[in-house]
Amino acid sequence: MKLPGPDHPITIAAAKQRWRVRYGPHVIADSGDALVLKEATYPQVIYFPREDVSMEFLGRTDHSTHCPYKGDASYYSIAMDGDVAENAVWSYEAPFPAMAQIAGRLAFYPNKVEIYAVDDAAVNPHHANADVDAAVQHTDEGDGLSQRDRWPPNVSEADGGVR
């Protein structure tokens, strides 16, 4: 076991944005709770919580690897729509103590899937502008129909009851 240090730095931080993974036309991971691991000069790796991954499309394989800094990695293949991406996903189930934050999380090979950041406000209905979104969904095109049921009127007559 090796410890990260000046000669081989490893940092783990909460992602500042929402991350997704797409396999073909399907989003198979979507998380606002991803971690970003930066190791030495390697490209960053996004680690997803298992609960934010469509595990029904993943099958564990016999493949494994060892990293002297992180520990032993187990692998999963993705099977969907008749296609299989062999060993496209890895996980450190019991990483070395210095890497405990990534325990059980999943990472994906970018040459087998598309990994990308998304604007949380565009996909999360509970973001800060949710009230604005609700108001927009109650507007119509002038044809008398709206995208949602109309709000109840707050006046008894069209002119506000003024005569």
Contact map, one row per residue, 1 for C-alpha under 8 A:
1110000000000000000000000000000000000000000000000000000000000000000111100000000000000000000000010000000000000000000000000000000000000000000000000000000000000000000
1111000000000000000000000000000000000000000000000000000000000000000110000000000000000000000000000000000000000000000000000000000000000000000000000000000000000000000
1111100000000000000000000000000000000000000000000000000000000000000010000000000000000000000000000100000000000000000000000000000000000000000000000000000000000000000
0111111111000000000000000000000000000000000000000000000000000000000010000000000000000000000000000100000000000000000000000000000000000000000000000000000000000000000
0011111111000000000000000000000000000000000000000000000000000000000000000000000000000000000000000000000000000000000000000000000000000000000000000000000000000000000
0001111110000000000000000000000000000000000000000000000000000000000000000000000000000000000000000000000000000000000000000000000000000000000000000000000000000000000
0001111110000000000000000000000000000001000000000000000000000000000000000000000000000000000000000000000000000000000000000000000000000000000000000000000000000000000
0001111111000000000000000000000000000011000000000000000000000000000000000000000000000000000000000000000000000000000000000000000000000000000000000000000000000000000
0001111111100000000000000000000000000111000000000000000000000000000000000000000000000000000000000000000000000000000000000000000000000000000000000000000000000000000
0001100111110000000000000000000000001111000000000000000000000000000000000000000000000000000000000000000000000000000000000000000000000000000000000000000000000000000
0000000011111000000000000000000000011110000000000000000000000000000000000000000000000000000000000000000000000000000000000000000000000000000000000000000000000000000
0000000001111100000000000000000000111100000000000000000000000000000000000000000000000000000000000000100000000000000000000000000000000000000000000000000000000000000
0000000000111110000000000000000000111000000000000000000000000000000000000000000000000000000000000000000000000000000000000000000000000000000000000000000000000000000
0000000000011111000000000000000011110000000000000000000000000000000000000000000000000000000000000000000000000000000000000000000000000000000000000000000000000000000
0000000000001111110000000000000111110000000000000000000000000000000000000000000000000000000000000000000000000000000000000000000000000000000000000000000000000000000
0000000000000111110000000000000000000000000000000000000000000000000000000000000000000000000000000000000000000000000000000000000000000000000000000000000000000000000
0000000000000011111000000000000100000000000000000000000000000000000000000000000000000000000000000000000000000000000011110000000000000000000000000000000000000000000
0000000000000011111100000000011111000000000000000000000000000000000000000000000000000000000000000000000000000000000011110000000000000000000000000000000000000000000
0000000000000000111110000000111101000000000000000000000000000000000000000000000000000000000000000000000000000000001111000000000000000000000000000000000000000000000
0000000000000000011111000011111000000000000000000000000000000000000000000000000000000000000000000000000000000000001111000000000000000000000000000000000000000000000
0000000000000000001111100011110000000000000000000000000000000000000000000000000000000000000000000000000000010000111100000000000000000000000000000000000000000000000
0000000000000000000111111111100000000000000000000000000000000000000000000000000000000000000000000000000000000000111000000000000000000000000000000000000000000000000
0000000000000000000011111111000000000000000000000000000000000000000000000000000000000000000000000000000000000001110000000000000000000000000000000000000000000000000
0000000000000000000001111100000000000000000000000000000000000000000000000000000000000000000000000000000000000000100000000000000000000000000000000000000000000000000
0000000000000000000001111110000000000000000000000000000000000000000000000000000000000000000000000000000000000000000000000000000000000000000000000000000000000000000
0000000000000000000001111111000000000000000000000000000000000000000000000000000000000000000000000000000000000000000000000000000000000000000000000000000000000000000
0000000000000000000111101111110000000000000000000000000000000000000000000000000000000000000000000000000000000000000000000000000000000000000000000000000000000000000
0000000000000000000111100111110000000000000000000000110000000000000000000000000000000000000000000000000000000000000000000000000000000000000000000000000000000000000
0000000000000000001111000011111000000000000000010001110000000000000000000000000000000000000000000000000000000000000000000000000000000000000000000000000000000000000
0000000000000000011110000011111100000000000000000001100000000000000000000000000000000000000000000000000000000000000000000000000000000000000000000000000000000000000
0000000000000000011100000000111111000000000000011001000000000000000000000000000000000000000000000000000000000000000000000000000000000000000000000000000000000000000
0000000000000010111000000000011111000000000000000000000000000000000000000000000000000000000000000000000000000000000000010000000000000000000000000000000000000000000
0000000000000110010000000000001111100000000000011000000000000000000000000000000000000000000000000000000000000000000000000000000000000000000000000000000000000000000
0000000000000110011000000000001111110000000001111000000000000000000000000000000000000000000000000000000000000000000000000000000000000000000000000000000000000000000
0000000000011110000000000000000011111000000001110000000000000000000000000000000000000000000000000000010000000000000000000000000000000000000000000000000000000000000
0000000000111110000000000000000001111100000111100000000000000000000000000000000000000000000000000000000000000000000000000000000000000000000000000000000000000000000
0000000001111000000000000000000000111110000111100000000000000000000000000000000000000000000000000000000000000000000000000000000000000000000000000000000000000000000
0000000011110000000000000000000000011111011110000000000000000000000000000000000000000000000000000000000000000000000000000000000000000000000000000000000000000000000
0000000111100000000000000000000000001111111100000000000000000000000000000000000000000000000000000000000000000000000000000000000000000000000000000000000000000000000
0000001111000000000000000000000000000111110000000000000000000000000000000000000000000000000000000000000000000000000000000000000000000000000000000000000000000000000
0000000000000000000000000000000000000011111000000000000000000000000000000000000000000000000000000000000000000000000000000000000000000000000000000000000000000000000
0000000000000000000000000000000000000111111100000000000000000000000000000000000000000000000000000000000000000000000000000000000000000000000000000000000000000000000
0000000000000000000000000000000000000110111110000000000000000000000000000000000000000000000000000000000000000000000000000000000000000000000000000000000000000000000
0000000000000000000000000000000000011110011111000000000000000000000000000000000000000000000000000000000000000000000000000000000000000000000000000000000000000000000
0000000000000000000000000000000000011100001111100000000000000000000000000000000000000000000000000000000000100000000000000000000000000000000000000000000000000000000
0000000000000000000000000000000001111000000111110000000000000000000000000000000000000000000000000000000000110000000000000000000000000000000000000000000000000000000
0000000000000000000000000000000001111000000011111000000000000000000000000000000000000000000000000000010011110000000000000000000000000000000000000000000000000000000
0000000000000000000000000000101011100000000001111101100000000000000000000000000000000000000000000000000011100000000000000000000000000000000000000000000000000000000
0000000000000000000000000000001011000000000000111111100000000000000000000000000000000000000000000000000111000000000000000000000000000000000000000000000000000000000
0000000000000000000000000000000000000000000000011111101000000000000000000000000000000000000000000000000111000000000000000000000000000000000000000000000000000000000
0000000000000000000000000000000000000000000000001111110000000000000000000000000000000000000000000000000000000000000000000000000000000000000000000000000000000000000
0000000000000000000000000000111000000000000000011111110000000000000000000000000000000000000000000000000000000000000000000000000000000000000000000000000000000000000
0000000000000000000000000001110000000000000000011111111000000000000000000000000000000000000000000000000000000000000000000000000000000000000000000000000000000000000
0000000000000000000000000001100000000000000000000011111111000000000000000000000000000000000000000000000000000000000000000000000000000000000000000000000000000000000
0000000000000000000000000000000000000000000000000100111111000000000000000000000000000000000000000000000000000000000000000000000000000000000000000000000000000000000
0000000000000000000000000000000000000000000000000000011111100000000000000000000000000000000000000000000000000000000000000000000000000000000000000000000000000000000
0000000000000000000000000000000000000000000000000000011111100000000000000000011100000000000000000000000000000000000000000000000000000000000000000000000000000000000
0000000000000000000000000000000000000000000000000000011111110000000000000001111000000000000000000000000000000000000000000000000000000000000000000000000000000000000
0000000000000000000000000000000000000000000000000000000111111000000000000001111000000000000000000000000000000000000000000000000000000000000000000000000000000000000
0000000000000000000000000000000000000000000000000000000001111100000000000111100000000000000000000000000000000000000000000000000000000000000000000000000000000000000
0000000000000000000000000000000000000000000000000000000000111110000000000111100000000010000000000000000000000000000000000000000000000000000000000000000000000000000
0000000000000000000000000000000000000000000000000000000000011111000000000110000000000000000000000000000000000000000000000000000000000000000000000000000000000000000
0000000000000000000000000000000000000000000000000000000000001111100000000110000000000010000000000000000000000000000000000000000000000000000000000000000000000000000
0000000000000000000000000000000000000000000000000000000000000111110000011110000000000000000000000000000000000000000000000000000000000000000000000000000000000000000
0000000000000000000000000000000000000000000000000000000000000011111000011100000000000000000000000000000000000000000000000000000000000000000000000000000000000000000
0000000000000000000000000000000000000000000000000000000000000001111101111000000000000000000000000000000000000000000000000000000000000000000000000000000000000000000
0000000000000000000000000000000000000000000000000000000000000000111111111000000000000000000000000000000000000000000000000000000000000000000000000000000000000000000
1100000000000000000000000000000000000000000000000000000000000000011111100000000000000000000000000000000000000000000000000000000000000000000000000000000000000000000
1111000000000000000000000000000000000000000000000000000000000000001111100000000000000000000000010010000000000000000000000000000000000000000000000000000000000000000
1000000000000000000000000000000000000000000000000000000000000000011111110000000000000000000100110110000000000000000000000000000000000000000000000000000000000000000
1000000000000000000000000000000000000000000000000000000000000000011111111000000000000000000101110000000000000000000000000000000000000000000000000000000000000000000
0000000000000000000000000000000000000000000000000000000000000001111001111100000000000000000111100000000000000000000000000000000000000000000000000000000000000000000
0000000000000000000000000000000000000000000000000000000000000001111000111110000000000000011110000000000000000000000000000000000000000000000000000000000000000000000
0000000000000000000000000000000000000000000000000000000000011111100000011111000000000000011110000000000000000000000000000000000000000000000000000000000000000000000
0000000000000000000000000000000000000000000000000000000000011111000000001111100000000011111000000000000000000000000000000000000000000000000000000000000000000000000
0000000000000000000000000000000000000000000000000000000001111000000000000111110000000111110000000000000000000000000000000000000000000000000000000000000000000000000
0000000000000000000000000000000000000000000000000000000001111000000000000011111000011111100000000000000000000000000000000000000000000000000000000000000000000000000
0000000000000000000000000000000000000000000000000000000011100000000000000001111100111111100000000000000000000000000000000000000000000000000000000000000000000000000
0000000000000000000000000000000000000000000000000000000011100000000000000000111111111000000000000000000000000000000000000000000000000000000000000000000000000000000
0000000000000000000000000000000000000000000000000000000010000000000000000000011111110000000000000000000000000000000000000000000000000000000000000000000000000000000
0000000000000000000000000000000000000000000000000000000000000000000000000000001111100000000000000000000000000000000000000000000000000000000000000000000000000000000
0000000000000000000000000000000000000000000000000000000000000000000000000000001111110000000000000000000000000000000000000000000000000000000000000000000000000000000
0000000000000000000000000000000000000000000000000000000000000000000000000000011111111000000000000000000000000000000000000000000000000000000000000000000000000000000
0000000000000000000000000000000000000000000000000000000000000000000000000000111101111100000000000000000000000000000000000000000000000000000000000000000000000000000
0000000000000000000000000000000000000000000000000000000000000000000000000000111000111111000000000000000000000001000000000000000000000000000000000000000000000000000
0000000000000000000000000000000000000000000000000000000000000000000000000001110000011111000000000000000000000000000000000000000000000000000000000000000000000000000
0000000000000000000000000000000000000000000000000000000000001010000000000011110000001111110000000000000000000000000000000000000000000000000000000000000000000000000
0000000000000000000000000000000000000000000000000000000000000000000000000011110000001111110000000000000000011001100000000000000000000000000000000000000000000000000
0000000000000000000000000000000000000000000000000000000000000000000000000011110000000011111000000000000001111000000000000000000000000000000000000000000000000000000
0000000000000000000000000000000000000000000000000000000000000000000000001111000000000011111100000000000001110000000000000000000000000000000000000000000000000000000
0000000000000000000000000000000000000000000000000000000000000000000000001110000000000000111110000000001111100000000000000000000000000000000000000000000000000000000
0000000000000000000000000000000000000000000000000000000000000000000001111100000000000000011111100000011111000000000000000000000000000000000000000000000000000000000
0000000000000000000000000000000000000000000000000000000000000000000000011100000000000000001111100000001110000000000000000000000000000000000000000000000000000000000
0000000000000000000000000000000000000000000000000000000000000000000000110000000000000000000111110001001100000000000000000000000000000000000000000000000000000000000
0000000000000000000000000000000000000000000000000000000000000000000001110000000000000000000111111111011000000000000000000000000000000000000000000000000000000000000
1000000000000000000000000000000000000000000000000000000000000000000011100000000000000000000001111111000000000000000000000000000000000000000000000000000000000000000
0000000000000000000000000000000000000000000000000000000000000000000000000000000000000000000000111111000000000000000000000000000000000000000000000000000000000000000
0011000000000000000000000000000000000000000000000000000000000000000001000000000000000000000000111111000000000000000000000000000000000000000000000000000000000000000
0000000000000000000000000000000000000000000000000000000000000000000011000000000000000000000000111111111000000000000000000000000000000000000000000000000000000000000
0000000000000000000000000000000000000000000000000000000000000000000000000000000000000000000001111111111000000000000000000000000000000000000000000000000000000000000
0000000000010000000000000000000000000000000000000000000000000000000000000000000000000000000000000011111000000000000000000000000000000000000000000000000000000000000
0000000000000000000000000000000000100000000000100000000000000000000000000000000000000000000100100011111110000000000000000000000000000000000000000000000000000000000
0000000000000000000000000000000000000000000000000000000000000000000000000000000000000000001111100011111110000000000000000000000000000000000000000000000000000000000
0000000000000000000000000000000000000000000000001100000000000000000000000000000000000000001111000000011111000000000000000000000000000000000000000000000000000000000
0000000000000000000000000000000000000000000000111100000000000000000000000000000000000000001110000000011111100000000000000000000000000000000000000000000000000000000
0000000000000000000000000000000000000000000000111100000000000000000000000000000000000000111100000000000111110000000000000000000000000000000000000000000000000000000
0000000000000000000000000000000000000000000011110000000000000000000000000000000000000000111000000000000011111000000000000000000000000000000000000000000000000000000
0000000000000000000010000000000000000000000001100000000000000000000000000000000000000001110000000000000001111101101000000000000000000000000000000000000000000000000
0000000000000000000000000000000000000000000000000000000000000000000000000000000000000001100000000000000000111111100000000000000000000000000000000000000000000000000
0000000000000000000000000000000000000000000000000000000000000000000000000000000000000000000000000000000000011111111000000000000000000000000000000000000000000000000
0000000000000000000000000000000000000000000000000000000000000000000000000000000000000000000000000000000000001111110000000000000000000000000000000000000000000000000
0000000000000000000000100000000000000000000000000000000000000000000000000000000000001001000000000000000000011111110000000000000000000000000000000000000000000000000
0000000000000000000011110000000000000000000000000000000000000000000000000000000000000001000000000000000000011111111000000000000000000000000000000000000000000000000
0000000000000000000011100000000000000000000000000000000000000000000000000000000000000000000000000000000000000111111100000000000000000000000000000000000000000000000
0000000000000000001111000000000000000000000000000000000000000000000000000000000000000000000000000000000000010100111110000000000000000000000000000000000000000000000
0000000000000000001110000000000000000000000000000000000000000000000000000000000000000000000000000000000000000000011111000000000000000000000000000000000000000000000
0000000000000000111100000000000000000000000000000000000000000000000000000000000000000000000000000000000000000000001111100000000000000000000000000000000000000000000
0000000000000000111100000000000000000000000000000000000000000000000000000000000000000000000000000000000000000000000111110110000000000000000000000000000000000000000
0000000000000000110000000000000000000000000000000000000000000000000000000000000000000000000000000000000000000000000011111110000000000000000000000000000000000000000
0000000000000000110000000000000100000000000000000000000000000000000000000000000000000000000000000000000000000000000001111111001000000000000000000000000000000000000
0000000000000000000000000000000000000000000000000000000000000000000000000000000000000000000000000000000000000000000000111111101110000000000000000000000000000000000
0000000000000000000000000000000000000000000000000000000000000000000000000000000000000000000000000000000000000000000001111111100000000000000000000000000000000000000
0000000000000000000000000000000000000000000000000000000000000000000000000000000000000000000000000000000000000000000001111111100000000000000000000000000000000000000
0000000000000000000000000000000000000000000000000000000000000000000000000000000000000000000000000000000000000000000000011111111000000000000000000000000000000000000
0000000000000000000000000000000000000000000000000000000000000000000000000000000000000000000000000000000000000000000000001111111001000000000000000000000000000000000
0000000000000000000000000000000000000000000000000000000000000000000000000000000000000000000000000000000000000000000000000001111111000000000000000000000000000000000
0000000000000000000000000000000000000000000000000000000000000000000000000000000000000000000000000000000000000000000000011001111111000000000000000000000000000000000
0000000000000000000000000000000000000000000000000000000000000000000000000000000000000000000000000000000000000000000000001000011111100000000000000000000000000000000
0000000000000000000000000000000000000000000000000000000000000000000000000000000000000000000000000000000000000000000000001000011111111000000000000000000000000000000
0000000000000000000000000000000000000000000000000000000000000000000000000000000000000000000000000000000000000000000000000000111111111100000000000000000000000000000
0000000000000000000000000000000000000000000000000000000000000000000000000000000000000000000000000000000000000000000000000000000111111110000000000000000000000000000
0000000000000000000000000000000000000000000000000000000000000000000000000000000000000000000000000000000000000000000000000000000011111111000000000000000000000000000
0000000000000000000000000000000000000000000000000000000000000000000000000000000000000000000000000000000000000000000000000000000011111111100000000000000000000000000
0000000000000000000000000000000000000000000000000000000000000000000000000000000000000000000000000000000000000000000000000000000001111111110000000000000000000000000
0000000000000000000000000000000000000000000000000000000000000000000000000000000000000000000000000000000000000000000000000000000000111111111000000000000000000000000
0000000000000000000000000000000000000000000000000000000000000000000000000000000000000000000000000000000000000000000000000000000000011111111000000000000000000000000
0000000000000000000000000000000000000000000000000000000000000000000000000000000000000000000000000000000000000000000000000000000000001111111000000111000000000000000
0000000000000000000000000000000000000000000000000000000000000000000000000000000000000000000000000000000000000000000000000000000000000111111100000111111000000000000
0000000000000000000000000000000000000000000000000000000000000000000000000000000000000000000000000000000000000000000000000000000000000011111110000110000000000000000
0000000000000000000000000000000000000000000000000000000000000000000000000000000000000000000000000000000000000000000000000000000000000000011111111110000000000000000
0000000000000000000000000000000000000000000000000000000000000000000000000000000000000000000000000000000000000000000000000000000000000000001111111100000000000000000
0000000000000000000000000000000000000000000000000000000000000000000000000000000000000000000000000000000000000000000000000000000000000000000111111000000000000000000
0000000000000000000000000000000000000000000000000000000000000000000000000000000000000000000000000000000000000000000000000000000000000000000111111000000000000000000
0000000000000000000000000000000000000000000000000000000000000000000000000000000000000000000000000000000000000000000000000000000000000000000111111100000000000000000
0000000000000000000000000000000000000000000000000000000000000000000000000000000000000000000000000000000000000000000000000000000000000000000111111110000000000000000
0000000000000000000000000000000000000000000000000000000000000000000000000000000000000000000000000000000000000000000000000000000000000000111110011111110000000000000
0000000000000000000000000000000000000000000000000000000000000000000000000000000000000000000000000000000000000000000000000000000000000000111100001111100000000000000
0000000000000000000000000000000000000000000000000000000000000000000000000000000000000000000000000000000000000000000000000000000000000000110000000111110000000000000
0000000000000000000000000000000000000000000000000000000000000000000000000000000000000000000000000000000000000000000000000000000000000000010000000111111000000000000
0000000000000000000000000000000000000000000000000000000000000000000000000000000000000000000000000000000000000000000000000000000000000000010000000101111100000000000
0000000000000000000000000000000000000000000000000000000000000000000000000000000000000000000000000000000000000000000000000000000000000000010000000000111110000000000
0000000000000000000000000000000000000000000000000000000000000000000000000000000000000000000000000000000000000000000000000000000000000000000000000000011111000000000
0000000000000000000000000000000000000000000000000000000000000000000000000000000000000000000000000000000000000000000000000000000000000000000000000000001111110000000
0000000000000000000000000000000000000000000000000000000000000000000000000000000000000000000000000000000000000000000000000000000000000000000000000000000111110000000
0000000000000000000000000000000000000000000000000000000000000000000000000000000000000000000000000000000000000000000000000000000000000000000000000000000011111101100
0000000000000000000000000000000000000000000000000000000000000000000000000000000000000000000000000000000000000000000000000000000000000000000000000000000011111101100
0000000000000000000000000000000000000000000000000000000000000000000000000000000000000000000000000000000000000000000000000000000000000000000000000000000000111111100
0000000000000000000000000000000000000000000000000000000000000000000000000000000000000000000000000000000000000000000000000000000000000000000000000000000000111111100
0000000000000000000000000000000000000000000000000000000000000000000000000000000000000000000000000000000000000000000000000000000000000000000000000000000000001111110
0000000000000000000000000000000000000000000000000000000000000000000000000000000000000000000000000000000000000000000000000000000000000000000000000000000000111111110
0000000000000000000000000000000000000000000000000000000000000000000000000000000000000000000000000000000000000000000000000000000000000000000000000000000000111111111
0000000000000000000000000000000000000000000000000000000000000000000000000000000000000000000000000000000000000000000000000000000000000000000000000000000000000011111
0000000000000000000000000000000000000000000000000000000000000000000000000000000000000000000000000000000000000000000000000000000000000000000000000000000000000000111
